[in-house]
Each structure stands twice: as C-alpha cells, then as structure tokens.
C-alpha cells in the first residue's frame, strides 16, 4: 500500500510539474470525468494508457513505462535492470525518492 501511495504522489507531482489540473489532464487524455485521474493517482495507470499518460505529462513513453514498472513491480524491475542503468528522461528527474510518505 505504501508503494502505491508513493507512486500516486509521483504521478501527482508529474501532473503538477506539467502545469495540469486533474481536469486538464483528464481532458488531455480524452476522458469526461476528472475523478478517473484522481483514482489513478491513488491506484495505478491502466497498462493500455501508458503512452497517453506519458504524452500528456511530457515524459518519454519508454521512460514513463520503465519508471512505473520500478514502482508497480520492483522485483522484476530489479531483475531486468540490476547492474545496468535504466534510461532516464534527459533533464528531468522523474523518480519518486523525494515522495517518501510519512508513517
């Protein structure tokens, strides 16, 4: 549960860094209801929508997917990238280490 909250905070910070409200991001994603963005910030990005979210948040899609994998599936992420540097978005730190939650 803690990792899901950290990921949600990371997504929220990406959205805010892109200068988007939940409603604006929802519109950019072609959704009618901003509450879906709120739910995703609490739960997880649907796999079939990773590219749309990455584009709306101005993050390279591959990096967005890799970073989400590090959040949602850290065991497999570590298996794939251990000993290798995972690609990063140039000029933009998108990992959530600064999103640690209290408690």
C-alpha positions as CSV (number, residue, x, y, z in Angstrom):
1,X,0.0,0.0,0.0
2,X,2.8,2.4,0.8
3,X,4.4,1.9,-2.7
4,X,1.0,2.7,-4.3
5,X,0.7,5.9,-2.4
6,X,4.3,6.9,-3.3
7,X,3.5,6.2,-7.0
8,X,0.3,8.3,-6.7
9,X,2.3,11.2,-5.3
10,X,4.9,10.8,-8.1
11,X,2.1,10.9,-10.7
12,X,0.5,13.9,-9.0
13,X,3.9,15.8,-9.0
14,X,4.4,15.0,-12.6
15,X,0.9,16.3,-13.4
16,X,1.6,19.5,-11.4
17,X,5.0,19.9,-13.0
18,X,3.3,19.8,-16.4
19,X,1.0,22.6,-15.1
20,X,-2.1,20.5,-15.4
21,X,-5.1,20.2,-13.0
22,X,-6.8,16.8,-12.7
23,X,-9.5,18.2,-15.0
24,X,-7.0,19.4,-17.6
25,X,-5.1,16.1,-17.6
26,X,-8.4,14.2,-17.9
27,X,-9.3,16.4,-21.0
28,X,-5.9,15.7,-22.5
29,X,-6.5,12.0,-22.1
30,X,-9.9,12.3,-23.7
31,X,-11.8,11.5,-20.6
32,X,-15.0,13.1,-19.5
33,X,-14.5,12.8,-15.7
34,X,-11.5,14.2,-13.8
35,X,-12.2,11.7,-11.0
36,X,-10.6,9.0,-13.0
37,X,-7.3,10.9,-12.8
38,X,-7.8,11.1,-9.0
39,X,-8.4,7.4,-8.9
40,X,-5.3,6.6,-10.9
41,X,-3.2,8.9,-8.7
42,X,-4.5,6.7,-5.9
43,X,-4.2,3.3,-7.6
44,X,-2.4,2.7,-10.9
45,X,-2.2,3.8,-14.6
46,X,-4.1,1.3,-16.8
47,X,-1.5,-0.5,-18.9
48,X,-3.2,0.3,-22.2
49,X,-3.0,4.0,-21.5
50,X,0.7,4.4,-20.6
51,X,1.5,6.2,-23.8
52,X,-1.4,8.6,-23.5
53,X,-0.4,9.5,-19.9
54,X,3.3,9.9,-20.8
55,X,2.4,12.2,-23.7
56,X,0.1,14.3,-21.5
57,X,2.7,14.6,-18.8
58,X,5.6,15.4,-21.3
59,X,7.6,12.3,-20.3
60,X,9.1,10.0,-22.9
61,X,6.8,7.0,-23.1
62,X,9.5,4.4,-22.6
63,X,10.9,6.1,-19.5
64,X,7.4,6.5,-18.1
65,X,6.7,2.8,-18.5
66,X,10.1,1.8,-17.0
67,X,9.6,4.2,-14.1
68,X,6.1,2.9,-13.5
69,X,7.5,-0.7,-13.6
70,X,10.0,0.3,-10.9
71,X,7.1,1.4,-8.7
72,X,4.5,-1.2,-9.5
73,X,6.8,-4.3,-10.0
74,X,10.1,-3.6,-8.2
75,X,11.1,-7.2,-8.2
76,X,11.0,-7.7,-11.9
77,X,12.4,-4.2,-12.5
78,X,15.4,-5.1,-10.4
79,X,15.8,-8.4,-12.2
80,X,15.8,-6.6,-15.6
81,X,17.9,-3.5,-14.7
82,X,20.2,-4.7,-11.9
83,X,23.7,-3.9,-12.9
84,X,22.5,-1.7,-15.7
85,X,21.4,1.8,-15.6
86,X,17.8,2.2,-16.5
87,X,17.3,5.1,-19.0
88,X,16.3,8.4,-17.5
89,X,14.5,11.3,-19.0
90,X,17.1,13.8,-20.0
91,X,17.0,17.0,-17.9
92,X,14.1,15.7,-15.8
93,X,14.4,13.5,-12.7
94,X,11.2,11.5,-12.5
95,X,11.9,9.0,-9.8
96,X,9.9,9.3,-6.6
97,X,12.6,9.1,-4.0
98,X,11.6,12.5,-2.8
99,X,8.0,11.4,-2.5
100,X,8.5,9.3,0.6
101,X,5.4,9.4,2.8
102,X,5.5,9.6,6.5
103,X,4.2,6.7,8.5
